[in-house]
Amino acid sequence: MNQPPSGAAGDRPARLTVGVVGAGRVGPALAAALRLAGHRPVAASGVSDASRRRAEALLPGVPLVEPAEVLARADLVLLTVPDDALPALVAGLAETGAVRHGQLLAHASGRYGTAVLAPATRAGALPLALHPVMTFTGTPVDVQRLAGCSFGVTAPEELRLAAEALVIEMGGEPEWIAEEARPLYHAALAVGANHLVTLVAQSMELLRAAGVSAPDRMLGPLLGAALDNALRSGDAALTGPVARGDAGTVAAHVAELRRHAPQSVAGYLAMARATADRALAGGLLKPELAQGLLEVLSDGDAR
């Protein structure tokens, strides 16, 4: 698969017909990106009103049909259903004879590699795992966000170049992930992205409780700088009372959280312990200060 020539999408040859099974937030965006690269979306499946609206916005003119019909029409099928639904979907499509020999079958799950596609592979499909490392809104802005986005790619060796080419055509950057490393890879992304949302949301709630009228405006520059520093320097970017070993300040934090937001205490203590461990291992936290800090954190659990 070569990069398409420059020019308007309509001037490019449509090299693959593309189908989407599961018109959630991810599938229509990927198909829209492939359309910009010269491929031709021909069918999608989705039953909810939200799925239909997404398909209309991102894939105008593409009909919504049953999953088996999507496979009948497309050379490349994107299986973009929730992780827990993927194994049963693949098994069902294979059992009903919907899978065609030589058909490219790609899922966008971070959790799985290509083993989950084994029933379809046995039926002759060519399996690909193409996971975009990005959060999706279900709107056209997602297509723009794919530019420069990393994709976790897993495929049989003979399909590796094809998988990487598809990612590049969508504007992404392929990163090879071994089959056995997929669960760890996905856990790492969840620790960073999913937990970050929870932490930021908690921080904004606490700032509102403290009387801050625009917590998002207050946090934006701080968190942006912290993220940039962390990506550049790792643990060396740690700052704050835990990294300094300021046990008195941490004790005051725990007391205030217990008073105003008791639901936040467990998360604060867990993250403070993890921060203390990393700061101590990295030489940022002096051992003589660590003991007092860890006692405060232990006392916080005991109450």
MITI-23928 format. One line per 4 residues: number of its first residue (from 1); their letters; for each residue x, y, z of N, C-alpha, C. Coordinates in nm, 3 decimals. Example, Ala and Ser with C-alpha at 12.3 -4.5 7.8 and 13.67 -1.06 7.14 Angstrom:
! MITI-23928
1 = as = 1.319,-0.569,0.780,1.230,-0.450,0.780,1.320,-0.330,0.780 | 1.285,-0.225,0.708,1.367,-0.106,0.714,1.290,0.003,0.787;
//
This chain:
! MITI-23928
1 = mnqp = 0.083,-0.118,0.000,0.000,0.000,0.000,0.087,0.123,0.000 | 0.082,0.204,-0.101,0.163,0.323,-0.110,0.084,0.444,-0.063 | 0.156,0.549,-0.024,0.091,0.673,0.011,0.016,0.726,-0.110 | -0.107,0.775,-0.090,-0.183,0.826,-0.203,-0.121,0.955,-0.253;
5 = psga = -0.136,0.987,-0.381,-0.082,1.111,-0.432,-0.153,1.229,-0.371 | -0.086,1.345,-0.373,-0.147,1.465,-0.318,-0.262,1.510,-0.407 | -0.349,1.593,-0.345,-0.464,1.643,-0.419,-0.591,1.614,-0.346 | -0.702,1.654,-0.400,-0.831,1.633,-0.335,-0.861,1.485,-0.325;
9 = agdr = -0.937,1.448,-0.217,-0.967,1.307,-0.196,-1.041,1.247,-0.315 | -1.125,1.330,-0.381,-1.201,1.279,-0.493,-1.116,1.245,-0.613 | -0.993,1.297,-0.620,-0.904,1.271,-0.732,-0.823,1.144,-0.714 | -0.833,1.083,-0.595,-0.749,0.968,-0.566,-0.824,0.839,-0.595;
13 = parl = -0.755,0.735,-0.636,-0.822,0.607,-0.660,-0.865,0.544,-0.528 | -0.986,0.490,-0.524,-1.034,0.422,-0.404,-0.978,0.280,-0.406 | -0.879,0.254,-0.320,-0.811,0.125,-0.327,-0.877,0.017,-0.244 | -0.943,0.055,-0.135,-1.011,-0.043,-0.052,-1.151,0.008,-0.020;
17 = tvgv = -1.247,-0.083,-0.024,-1.377,-0.050,0.033,-1.371,-0.078,0.182 | -1.427,0.011,0.262,-1.413,0.007,0.407,-1.549,-0.005,0.473 | -1.560,-0.095,0.570,-1.682,-0.110,0.648,-1.653,-0.093,0.795 | -1.754,-0.051,0.870,-1.741,-0.030,1.013,-1.849,-0.109,1.085;
21 = vgag = -1.807,-0.198,1.174,-1.902,-0.270,1.260,-1.890,-0.210,1.399 | -1.993,-0.135,1.437,-1.990,-0.065,1.565,-1.963,0.082,1.543 | -2.068,0.161,1.516,-2.051,0.303,1.488,-2.048,0.382,1.618 | -1.951,0.347,1.704,-1.931,0.423,1.826,-1.850,0.548,1.797;
25 = rvgp = -1.767,0.589,1.890,-1.690,0.711,1.871,-1.567,0.689,1.783 | -1.515,0.565,1.782,-1.386,0.541,1.715,-1.402,0.504,1.569 | -1.486,0.407,1.539,-1.495,0.353,1.403,-1.523,0.455,1.295 | -1.625,0.539,1.310,-1.651,0.638,1.205,-1.535,0.734,1.183;
29 = alaa = -1.463,0.770,1.290,-1.348,0.860,1.274,-1.237,0.793,1.194 | -1.209,0.666,1.223,-1.106,0.595,1.147,-1.146,0.580,1.001 | -1.272,0.547,0.978,-1.318,0.532,0.839,-1.313,0.666,0.765 | -1.347,0.774,0.835,-1.339,0.907,0.773,-1.195,0.942,0.737;
33 = alrl = -1.101,0.905,0.824,-0.961,0.930,0.794,-0.915,0.848,0.675 | -0.962,0.724,0.667,-0.927,0.642,0.551,-0.988,0.697,0.422 | -1.106,0.756,0.434,-1.166,0.819,0.316,-1.078,0.933,0.266 | -1.024,1.012,0.357,-0.936,1.122,0.317,-0.810,1.070,0.247;
37 = aghr = -0.772,0.946,0.279,-0.653,0.886,0.218,-0.684,0.818,0.085 | -0.810,0.820,0.042,-0.843,0.764,-0.088,-0.920,0.634,-0.084 | -0.943,0.579,0.034,-1.024,0.458,0.044,-1.173,0.496,0.044 | -1.260,0.395,0.036,-1.402,0.425,0.016,-1.489,0.354,0.119;
41 = pvaa = -1.534,0.425,0.222,-1.630,0.365,0.316,-1.760,0.331,0.244 | -1.808,0.209,0.265,-1.927,0.165,0.191,-2.041,0.120,0.280 | -2.013,0.091,0.408,-2.120,0.043,0.496,-2.076,0.054,0.641 | -2.175,0.070,0.728,-2.150,0.074,0.872,-2.269,0.012,0.943;
45 = sgvs = -2.246,-0.034,1.064,-2.355,-0.087,1.145,-2.362,-0.009,1.275 | -2.483,0.012,1.322,-2.505,0.083,1.448,-2.653,0.089,1.472 | -2.694,0.067,1.597,-2.837,0.059,1.624,-2.888,0.177,1.707 | -2.803,0.238,1.787,-2.850,0.347,1.873,-2.865,0.476,1.794;
49 = dasr = -2.944,0.568,1.847,-2.960,0.699,1.782,-2.826,0.772,1.776 | -2.746,0.758,1.882,-2.615,0.825,1.884,-2.524,0.769,1.774 | -2.529,0.637,1.754,-2.449,0.576,1.648,-2.491,0.628,1.512 | -2.619,0.641,1.491,-2.668,0.689,1.362,-2.626,0.834,1.338;
53 = rrae = -2.631,0.915,1.443,-2.590,1.055,1.428,-2.441,1.065,1.398 | -2.360,0.982,1.465,-2.217,0.984,1.438,-2.188,0.942,1.294 | -2.255,0.837,1.250,-2.233,0.791,1.113,-2.272,0.898,1.011 | -2.381,0.967,1.036,-2.425,1.072,0.944,-2.326,1.188,0.941;
57 = allp = -2.270,1.221,1.058,-2.179,1.335,1.065,-2.043,1.304,1.004 | -1.992,1.183,1.029,-1.856,1.149,0.988,-1.851,1.071,0.857 | -1.958,1.000,0.826,-1.962,0.918,0.704,-2.090,0.946,0.625 | -2.109,1.069,0.582,-2.233,1.102,0.511,-2.248,1.018,0.385;
61 = gvpl = -2.369,0.968,0.368,-2.398,0.888,0.249,-2.366,0.741,0.263 | -2.303,0.702,0.373,-2.270,0.561,0.394,-2.389,0.493,0.462 | -2.444,0.387,0.404,-2.564,0.324,0.461,-2.534,0.246,0.589 | -2.632,0.245,0.677,-2.625,0.162,0.797,-2.696,0.031,0.770;
65 = vepa = -2.623,-0.080,0.785,-2.676,-0.213,0.755,-2.637,-0.309,0.868 | -2.679,-0.432,0.857,-2.645,-0.533,0.956,-2.495,-0.567,0.946 | -2.432,-0.613,1.058,-2.289,-0.644,1.055,-2.249,-0.740,0.943 | -2.328,-0.843,0.919,-2.293,-0.939,0.813,-2.290,-0.872,0.677;
69 = evla = -2.378,-0.777,0.656,-2.382,-0.705,0.528,-2.262,-0.612,0.515 | -2.215,-0.556,0.628,-2.093,-0.475,0.625,-1.977,-0.559,0.572 | -1.963,-0.681,0.624,-1.855,-0.768,0.580,-1.871,-0.808,0.434 | -1.995,-0.822,0.390,-2.018,-0.861,0.250,-1.975,-0.751,0.154;
73 = radl = -1.979,-0.626,0.197,-1.952,-0.514,0.107,-1.807,-0.464,0.111 | -1.733,-0.495,0.219,-1.606,-0.426,0.242,-1.484,-0.517,0.228 | -1.376,-0.459,0.175,-1.247,-0.528,0.171,-1.176,-0.519,0.306 | -1.192,-0.404,0.373,-1.134,-0.379,0.505,-1.248,-0.349,0.600;
77 = vllt = -1.260,-0.429,0.707,-1.366,-0.410,0.804,-1.306,-0.370,0.938 | -1.354,-0.258,0.992,-1.311,-0.210,1.123,-1.411,-0.258,1.227 | -1.365,-0.339,1.320,-1.449,-0.387,1.430,-1.426,-0.295,1.549 | -1.516,-0.201,1.571,-1.495,-0.100,1.674,-1.609,-0.105,1.776;
81 = vpdd = -1.616,-0.219,1.844,-1.713,-0.240,1.951,-1.638,-0.240,2.084 | -1.709,-0.231,2.198,-1.640,-0.237,2.328,-1.556,-0.364,2.342 | -1.449,-0.354,2.419,-1.356,-0.467,2.436,-1.428,-0.596,2.474 | -1.518,-0.587,2.571,-1.583,-0.708,2.621,-1.674,-0.773,2.517;
85 = alpa = -1.719,-0.695,2.420,-1.809,-0.750,2.317,-1.733,-0.807,2.198 | -1.604,-0.778,2.187,-1.530,-0.816,2.067,-1.519,-0.966,2.046 | -1.481,-1.046,2.147,-1.467,-1.191,2.121,-1.595,-1.255,2.068 | -1.709,-1.221,2.129,-1.836,-1.281,2.085,-1.872,-1.235,1.944;
89 = lvag = -1.845,-1.109,1.913,-1.873,-1.058,1.778,-1.793,-1.134,1.674 | -1.664,-1.152,1.699,-1.578,-1.221,1.603,-1.624,-1.365,1.585 | -1.651,-1.430,1.698,-1.695,-1.569,1.690,-1.825,-1.582,1.612 | -1.919,-1.490,1.638,-2.047,-1.495,1.569,-2.034,-1.472,1.419;
93 = laet = -1.951,-1.376,1.380,-1.932,-1.348,1.238,-1.868,-1.468,1.168 | -1.773,-1.532,1.235,-1.708,-1.649,1.175,-1.805,-1.766,1.163 | -1.885,-1.789,1.268,-1.977,-1.903,1.269,-2.086,-1.890,1.162 | -2.128,-1.768,1.134,-2.235,-1.749,1.037,-2.185,-1.740,0.893;
97 = gavr = -2.054,-1.753,0.875,-1.999,-1.751,0.740,-1.987,-1.612,0.680 | -1.992,-1.507,0.765,-1.987,-1.371,0.712,-1.846,-1.330,0.669 | -1.746,-1.397,0.724,-1.607,-1.360,0.695,-1.565,-1.416,0.560 | -1.502,-1.332,0.478,-1.457,-1.374,0.346,-1.306,-1.400,0.347;
101 = hgql = -1.264,-1.496,0.267,-1.122,-1.527,0.254,-1.048,-1.406,0.196 | -0.938,-1.367,0.259,-0.858,-1.256,0.211,-0.906,-1.119,0.255 | -1.010,-1.116,0.337,-1.065,-0.990,0.385,-0.982,-0.937,0.502 | -0.948,-0.808,0.499,-0.877,-0.746,0.610,-0.976,-0.717,0.722;
105 = laha = -0.944,-0.769,0.841,-1.032,-0.751,0.956,-0.948,-0.685,1.067 | -0.982,-0.562,1.100,-0.902,-0.486,1.198,-0.990,-0.443,1.315 | -0.940,-0.461,1.435,-1.010,-0.405,1.550,-0.927,-0.291,1.608 | -0.991,-0.209,1.690,-0.926,-0.091,1.747,-0.914,-0.099,1.898;
109 = sgry = -0.920,-0.220,1.951,-0.911,-0.240,2.096,-0.766,-0.232,2.142 | -0.743,-0.163,2.252,-0.609,-0.161,2.308,-0.576,-0.289,2.382 | -0.676,-0.351,2.439,-0.655,-0.470,2.522,-0.606,-0.590,2.443 | -0.657,-0.607,2.323,-0.631,-0.729,2.247,-0.530,-0.708,2.135;
113 = gtav = -0.460,-0.817,2.103,-0.382,-0.822,1.981,-0.464,-0.889,1.873 | -0.402,-0.979,1.797,-0.476,-1.046,1.690,-0.531,-1.182,1.730 | -0.493,-1.232,1.846,-0.543,-1.364,1.888,-0.695,-1.364,1.901 | -0.752,-1.251,1.941,-0.897,-1.243,1.957,-0.969,-1.260,1.823;
117 = lapa = -0.898,-1.240,1.714,-0.955,-1.255,1.580,-0.938,-1.397,1.524 | -0.889,-1.489,1.607,-0.857,-1.625,1.560,-0.972,-1.694,1.487 | -1.098,-1.687,1.537,-1.206,-1.753,1.461,-1.219,-1.700,1.318 | -1.202,-1.569,1.302,-1.211,-1.510,1.168,-1.087,-1.543,1.085;
121 = trag = -0.972,-1.550,1.152,-0.849,-1.586,1.081,-0.859,-1.727,1.024 | -0.917,-1.818,1.102,-0.935,-1.955,1.054,-1.031,-1.960,0.935 | -1.119,-1.861,0.927,-1.212,-1.854,0.814,-1.152,-1.783,0.694 | -1.025,-1.741,0.705,-0.956,-1.682,0.591,-0.932,-1.533,0.600;
125 = alpl = -0.974,-1.467,0.710,-0.953,-1.323,0.723,-0.806,-1.293,0.752 | -0.767,-1.170,0.723,-0.632,-1.122,0.750,-0.641,-1.030,0.872 | -0.585,-1.071,0.987,-0.613,-1.000,1.113,-0.516,-0.885,1.141 | -0.572,-0.772,1.189,-0.493,-0.656,1.226,-0.547,-0.599,1.357;
129 = alhp = -0.458,-0.553,1.443,-0.496,-0.479,1.563,-0.436,-0.339,1.550 | -0.524,-0.239,1.536,-0.481,-0.100,1.514,-0.547,-0.013,1.620 | -0.477,0.012,1.728,-0.536,0.086,1.840,-0.487,0.229,1.843 | -0.575,0.327,1.817,-0.533,0.467,1.824,-0.521,0.512,1.970;
133 = vmtf = -0.407,0.568,2.005,-0.384,0.613,2.143,-0.438,0.756,2.154 | -0.568,0.764,2.164,-0.636,0.894,2.164,-0.774,0.877,2.225 | -0.824,0.981,2.290,-0.964,0.980,2.333,-1.049,1.038,2.221 | -1.171,0.989,2.209,-1.258,1.027,2.099,-1.386,1.092,2.150;
137 = tgtp = -1.435,1.187,2.074,-1.557,1.260,2.111,-1.677,1.216,2.029 | -1.653,1.147,1.917,-1.761,1.111,1.827,-1.800,1.224,1.734 | -1.712,1.322,1.717,-1.738,1.436,1.629,-1.625,1.447,1.526 | -1.643,1.531,1.423,-1.539,1.543,1.319,-1.403,1.586,1.370;
141 = vdvq = -1.395,1.648,1.488,-1.264,1.690,1.539,-1.173,1.570,1.561 | -1.231,1.451,1.581,-1.150,1.332,1.605,-1.060,1.300,1.485 | -1.108,1.326,1.366,-1.028,1.298,1.247,-0.903,1.384,1.246 | -0.917,1.509,1.286,-0.801,1.599,1.293,-0.703,1.552,1.399;
145 = rlag = -0.755,1.502,1.511,-0.668,1.459,1.620,-0.586,1.335,1.587 | -0.624,1.264,1.483,-0.547,1.146,1.444,-0.412,1.185,1.384 | -0.397,1.308,1.341,-0.270,1.353,1.283,-0.161,1.349,1.390 | -0.063,1.263,1.371,0.046,1.248,1.467,0.014,1.158,1.584;
149 = csfg = -0.106,1.100,1.587,-0.147,1.011,1.697,-0.075,0.877,1.685 | -0.025,0.827,1.796,0.035,0.693,1.797,-0.073,0.586,1.789 | -0.042,0.478,1.719,-0.130,0.360,1.713,-0.050,0.241,1.765 | -0.108,0.164,1.854,-0.050,0.037,1.893,-0.085,-0.068,1.789;
153 = vtap = 0.014,-0.118,1.717,-0.009,-0.207,1.602,0.038,-0.348,1.635 | -0.048,-0.445,1.610,-0.012,-0.586,1.621,-0.070,-0.658,1.499 | 0.011,-0.741,1.437,-0.034,-0.814,1.318,0.065,-0.926,1.292 | 0.024,-1.028,1.216,0.122,-1.127,1.172,0.234,-1.058,1.094;
157 = eelr = 0.352,-1.115,1.100,0.467,-1.051,1.038,0.443,-1.019,0.890 | 0.373,-1.108,0.821,0.351,-1.086,0.677,0.254,-0.971,0.650 | 0.180,-0.927,0.753,0.086,-0.816,0.737,0.135,-0.689,0.805 | 0.254,-0.694,0.860,0.303,-0.579,0.937,0.311,-0.453,0.852;
161 = laae = 0.366,-0.463,0.733,0.380,-0.344,0.649,0.244,-0.289,0.609 | 0.148,-0.377,0.580,0.014,-0.332,0.545,-0.051,-0.260,0.662 | -0.036,-0.316,0.784,-0.095,-0.254,0.902,-0.035,-0.116,0.927 | 0.097,-0.107,0.917,0.163,0.021,0.942,0.127,0.123,0.834;
165 = alvi = 0.110,0.077,0.710,0.072,0.168,0.602,-0.066,0.226,0.625 | -0.160,0.144,0.672,-0.294,0.195,0.700,-0.291,0.302,0.808 | -0.211,0.279,0.911,-0.199,0.377,1.018,-0.143,0.509,0.964 | -0.040,0.499,0.884,0.021,0.619,0.826,-0.079,0.693,0.738;
169 = emgg = -0.159,0.618,0.663,-0.260,0.681,0.578,-0.366,0.753,0.660 | -0.392,0.707,0.780,-0.487,0.775,0.869,-0.424,0.895,0.939 | -0.296,0.918,0.914,-0.227,1.031,0.977,-0.155,0.994,1.104 | -0.156,0.865,1.141,-0.099,0.823,1.267,0.046,0.778,1.257;
173 = epew = 0.100,0.745,1.373,0.237,0.695,1.385,0.232,0.553,1.441 | 0.269,0.452,1.361,0.260,0.314,1.410,0.368,0.282,1.514 | 0.326,0.214,1.620,0.418,0.165,1.724,0.390,0.016,1.740 | 0.491,-0.066,1.712,0.470,-0.211,1.714,0.459,-0.261,1.858;
177 = iaee = 0.352,-0.336,1.886,0.330,-0.396,2.018,0.318,-0.546,2.000 | 0.402,-0.622,2.069,0.395,-0.768,2.060,0.264,-0.818,2.119 | 0.215,-0.928,2.065,0.088,-0.985,2.110,0.083,-1.001,2.262 | 0.189,-1.058,2.318,0.188,-1.086,2.462,0.200,-0.960,2.548;
181 = arpl = 0.238,-0.849,2.486,0.254,-0.724,2.561,0.128,-0.637,2.558 | 0.025,-0.677,2.484,-0.094,-0.592,2.471,-0.161,-0.561,2.605 | -0.182,-0.658,2.696,-0.247,-0.622,2.822,-0.168,-0.519,2.903 | -0.036,-0.534,2.908,0.046,-0.438,2.982,0.043,-0.301,2.915;
185 = yhaa = 0.052,-0.301,2.784,0.044,-0.177,2.706,-0.086,-0.103,2.737 | -0.197,-0.176,2.737,-0.326,-0.113,2.761,-0.339,-0.065,2.905 | -0.288,-0.142,3.000,-0.291,-0.100,3.140,-0.212,0.030,3.158 | -0.098,0.040,3.090,-0.016,0.161,3.101,-0.092,0.284,3.051;
189 = lavg = -0.165,0.269,2.942,-0.241,0.381,2.889,-0.356,0.419,2.983 | -0.419,0.318,3.043,-0.528,0.346,3.137,-0.477,0.419,3.260 | -0.361,0.379,3.311,-0.303,0.447,3.427,-0.282,0.594,3.395 | -0.231,0.622,3.276,-0.202,0.761,3.240,-0.326,0.841,3.205;
193 = anhl = -0.404,0.795,3.109,-0.513,0.877,3.056,-0.638,0.871,3.142 | -0.684,0.750,3.177,-0.809,0.738,3.250,-0.798,0.794,3.391 | -0.690,0.760,3.460,-0.673,0.808,3.596,-0.647,0.958,3.599 | -0.585,1.010,3.493,-0.562,1.154,3.485,-0.694,1.230,3.486;
197 = vtlv = -0.792,1.181,3.411,-0.922,1.246,3.408,-0.984,1.249,3.547 | -0.976,1.137,3.618,-1.031,1.131,3.753,-0.961,1.230,3.845 | -0.829,1.235,3.839,-0.753,1.325,3.925,-0.786,1.471,3.896 | -0.795,1.506,3.768,-0.825,1.645,3.732,-0.967,1.682,3.777;
201 = aqsm = -1.062,1.591,3.755,-1.199,1.618,3.796,-1.208,1.636,3.948 | -1.138,1.553,4.023,-1.136,1.568,4.168,-1.076,1.701,4.210 | -0.965,1.737,4.144,-0.899,1.863,4.176,-0.992,1.981,4.151 | -1.067,1.979,4.042,-1.159,2.088,4.012,-1.271,2.095,4.114;
205 = ellr = -1.322,1.980,4.158,-1.427,1.979,4.260,-1.377,2.041,4.391 | -1.256,2.005,4.429,-1.200,2.059,4.554,-1.176,2.209,4.545 | -1.131,2.255,4.429,-1.110,2.399,4.412,-1.242,2.475,4.419 | -1.346,2.418,4.359,-1.478,2.483,4.370,-1.522,2.491,4.515;
209 = aagv = -1.499,2.381,4.590,-1.535,2.381,4.732,-1.455,2.484,4.810 | -1.334,2.516,4.762,-1.250,2.617,4.828,-1.284,2.759,4.782 | -1.383,2.772,4.693,-1.427,2.903,4.651,-1.370,2.953,4.520 | -1.296,2.870,4.449,-1.238,2.912,4.320,-1.348,2.909,4.214;
213 = sapd = -1.368,3.021,4.146,-1.478,3.031,4.051,-1.447,2.966,3.917 | -1.320,2.962,3.879,-1.282,2.906,3.748,-1.167,2.807,3.768 | -1.195,2.690,3.825,-1.087,2.594,3.850,-1.017,2.547,3.724 | -1.090,2.541,3.613,-1.027,2.498,3.489,-0.920,2.598,3.445;
217 = rmlg = -0.951,2.726,3.459,-0.853,2.828,3.420,-0.732,2.827,3.513 | -0.756,2.798,3.640,-0.646,2.792,3.736,-0.557,2.671,3.710 | -0.619,2.557,3.681,-0.543,2.434,3.666,-0.474,2.420,3.531 | -0.530,2.482,3.427,-0.477,2.463,3.293,-0.327,2.485,3.281;
221 = pllg = -0.276,2.603,3.317,-0.132,2.626,3.305,-0.050,2.535,3.396 | -0.099,2.511,3.517,-0.026,2.426,3.612,-0.015,2.284,3.561 | -0.126,2.227,3.520,-0.125,2.087,3.476,-0.054,2.072,3.342 | -0.067,2.173,3.256,0.006,2.168,3.130,0.156,2.165,3.151;
225 = aald = 0.203,2.249,3.244,0.346,2.250,3.274,0.390,2.121,3.340 | 0.307,2.069,3.433,0.342,1.944,3.502,0.350,1.829,3.403 | 0.254,1.822,3.310,0.256,1.715,3.210,0.379,1.726,3.121 | 0.407,1.848,3.075,0.523,1.867,2.989,0.652,1.828,3.062;
229 = nalr = 0.664,1.870,3.188,0.784,1.836,3.265,0.796,1.686,3.287 | 0.682,1.621,3.315,0.684,1.477,3.340,0.725,1.401,3.214 | 0.673,1.443,3.098,0.708,1.375,2.974,0.855,1.396,2.939 | 0.908,1.510,2.975,1.048,1.539,2.945,1.144,1.474,3.044;
233 = sgda = 1.105,1.475,3.174,1.202,1.442,3.279,1.163,1.325,3.368 | 1.042,1.270,3.352,1.002,1.158,3.437,0.996,1.197,3.583 | 1.046,1.109,3.670,1.039,1.134,3.814,1.114,1.259,3.857 | 1.210,1.302,3.779,1.285,1.423,3.816,1.195,1.547,3.817;
237 = altg = 1.076,1.537,3.757,0.983,1.650,3.755,0.897,1.658,3.881 | 0.909,1.560,3.971,0.827,1.561,4.091,0.854,1.684,4.176 | 0.745,1.748,4.219,0.754,1.861,4.311,0.644,1.845,4.416 | 0.636,1.937,4.509,0.527,1.936,4.606,0.567,1.878,4.740;
241 = pvar = 0.473,1.879,4.836,0.505,1.841,4.974,0.547,1.696,4.990 | 0.492,1.604,4.911,0.532,1.464,4.925,0.677,1.446,4.882 | 0.712,1.499,4.766,0.850,1.487,4.717,0.949,1.558,4.809 | 0.904,1.664,4.878,0.991,1.736,4.970,0.999,1.669,5.106;
245 = gdag = 0.905,1.577,5.135,0.900,1.516,5.268,0.837,1.605,5.372 | 0.749,1.694,5.329,0.683,1.789,5.421,0.563,1.719,5.485 | 0.590,1.643,5.589,0.486,1.560,5.652,0.375,1.644,5.711 | 0.407,1.762,5.768,0.305,1.846,5.827,0.202,1.894,5.726;
249 = tvaa = 0.249,1.932,5.608,0.158,1.977,5.503,0.069,1.863,5.456 | 0.128,1.747,5.439,0.050,1.631,5.396,-0.055,1.595,5.499 | -0.018,1.602,5.627,-0.116,1.574,5.735,-0.231,1.674,5.730 | -0.199,1.800,5.702,-0.304,1.902,5.691,-0.395,1.874,5.572;
253 = hvae = -0.336,1.830,5.461,-0.416,1.794,5.344,-0.515,1.683,5.378 | -0.466,1.579,5.442,-0.552,1.465,5.475,-0.665,1.509,5.567 | -0.633,1.593,5.667,-0.735,1.640,5.760,-0.844,1.721,5.687 | -0.802,1.809,5.594,-0.899,1.890,5.520,-0.984,1.806,5.428;
257 = lrrh = -0.923,1.707,5.366,-1.000,1.620,5.278,-1.101,1.538,5.358 | -1.063,1.492,5.475,-1.157,1.417,5.557,-1.276,1.505,5.596 | -1.250,1.631,5.615,-1.355,1.723,5.658,-1.447,1.762,5.543 | -1.391,1.791,5.426,-1.468,1.847,5.317,-1.497,1.751,5.202;
261 = apqs = -1.411,1.650,5.182,-1.429,1.558,5.069,-1.377,1.420,5.106 | -1.443,1.353,5.200,-1.392,1.223,5.247,-1.378,1.119,5.138 | -1.455,1.134,5.029,-1.445,1.039,4.919,-1.312,1.050,4.845 | -1.238,1.158,4.867,-1.111,1.179,4.798,-0.990,1.131,4.878;
265 = vagy = -1.012,1.092,5.004,-0.898,1.059,5.091,-0.822,0.936,5.041 | -0.895,0.831,5.008,-0.827,0.707,4.967,-0.739,0.730,4.845 | -0.789,0.805,4.747,-0.710,0.833,4.629,-0.588,0.918,4.660 | -0.605,1.018,4.747,-0.492,1.104,4.785,-0.383,1.021,4.853;
269 = lama = -0.423,0.936,4.946,-0.324,0.855,5.019,-0.252,0.759,4.924 | -0.327,0.696,4.833,-0.264,0.600,4.741,-0.164,0.671,4.651 | -0.201,0.785,4.596,-0.110,0.857,4.508,0.008,0.915,4.585 | -0.016,0.960,4.709,0.094,1.013,4.789,0.196,0.904,4.821;
273 = rata = 0.149,0.783,4.849,0.243,0.673,4.874,0.323,0.641,4.749 | 0.255,0.634,4.635,0.326,0.605,4.510,0.427,0.714,4.479 | 0.389,0.838,4.502,0.480,0.951,4.479,0.600,0.942,4.572 | 0.574,0.912,4.700,0.684,0.901,4.797,0.781,0.791,4.758;
277 = dral = 0.729,0.677,4.715,0.815,0.566,4.675,0.904,0.606,4.557 | 0.846,0.673,4.459,0.923,0.712,4.341,1.024,0.823,4.375 | 0.983,0.917,4.459,1.074,1.024,4.499,1.190,0.970,4.581 | 1.163,0.872,4.666,1.268,0.811,4.748,1.365,0.733,4.659;
281 = aggl = 1.310,0.653,4.567,1.395,0.574,4.478,1.478,0.662,4.387 | 1.424,0.780,4.350,1.497,0.869,4.260,1.590,0.965,4.331 | 1.599,0.955,4.463,1.689,1.042,4.537,1.636,1.181,4.562 | 1.509,1.206,4.531,1.451,1.339,4.555,1.405,1.356,4.699;
285 = lkpe = 1.358,1.248,4.760,1.309,1.251,4.897,1.417,1.195,4.990 | 1.458,1.276,5.087,1.563,1.232,5.179,1.510,1.123,5.271 | 1.588,1.016,5.292,1.541,0.905,5.376,1.499,0.949,5.516 | 1.568,1.048,5.573,1.533,1.091,5.709,1.397,1.162,5.714;
289 = laqg = 1.352,1.214,5.599,1.221,1.278,5.595,1.111,1.180,5.553 | 1.151,1.074,5.488,1.053,0.977,5.438,0.979,0.908,5.551 | 1.048,0.879,5.661,0.986,0.806,5.770,0.866,0.880,5.827 | 0.884,1.010,5.855,0.773,1.088,5.908,0.658,1.098,5.809;
293 = llev = 0.691,1.113,5.683,0.588,1.122,5.581,0.508,0.993,5.573 | 0.577,0.879,5.573,0.508,0.751,5.564,0.423,0.723,5.687 | 0.465,0.774,5.801,0.382,0.758,5.922,0.251,0.837,5.908 | 0.261,0.956,5.853,0.140,1.035,5.830,0.046,0.962,5.735;
297 = lsdg = 0.101,0.905,5.631,0.018,0.835,5.533,-0.044,0.709,5.593 | 0.029,0.640,5.680,-0.026,0.523,5.749,-0.135,0.563,5.845 | -0.113,0.672,5.919,-0.215,0.721,6.013,-0.342,0.759,5.938 | -0.324,0.815,5.818,-0.440,0.855,5.740,-0.529,0.738,5.706;
301 = dar = -0.469,0.622,5.684,-0.547,0.502,5.653,-0.618,0.449,5.776 | -0.558,0.468,5.893,-0.609,0.408,6.016,-0.735,0.480,6.066 | -0.758,0.601,6.023,-0.871,0.678,6.075,-1.001,0.645,6.004;
//
